Amino acid sequence: VSTIQALLRQLLRITTTDGRIFIGTFAGTDKPLNIILVNAEEFRVGPGQNPDGRFVGQVMLPWKVIVKVEA
């Protein structure tokens, strides 16, 4: 619990199973450990994708789709 509390209000970069990358401020988790980011941007990496990303605001990422979390 103390490790998660230390990450509150930190900038996180989360990679999902479909290759998207979310960068935003860590706001917390819920009981099943879904991650909540605020002020988040979504980036799609790959050929034919827009490398600039888009603002998505607040997003909840299910733990099942998370591949990597970087602080």
Residue, then its C-alpha position, 0 to 999 in steps of 0.5 A: v500500500s505504501t508503494i502505491q501511495a508513493l506513486l500518487r500524483q506521479l506521472l505514469r506511462i502505461t503500455t497496453t496489450d493493443g500497443r497503445i501508450f497512456i501518459g498521465t497523472f496517477a490518481g489511484t486504483d480500485k479494488p480489482l487494481n484498475i489504474i486511474l489516470v487524469n490529464a492523460e494522453e493516448f499514443r498509438v505506435g506503429p505504421g500509419q498511426n498518428p505519433d502526436g497522440r490525443f488528449v483523453g482526460q481521465v481514463m481507467l485502465p483495466w489491469k488485464v490490458i496493462v503490459k507495463v507501467e513506468a514512473 
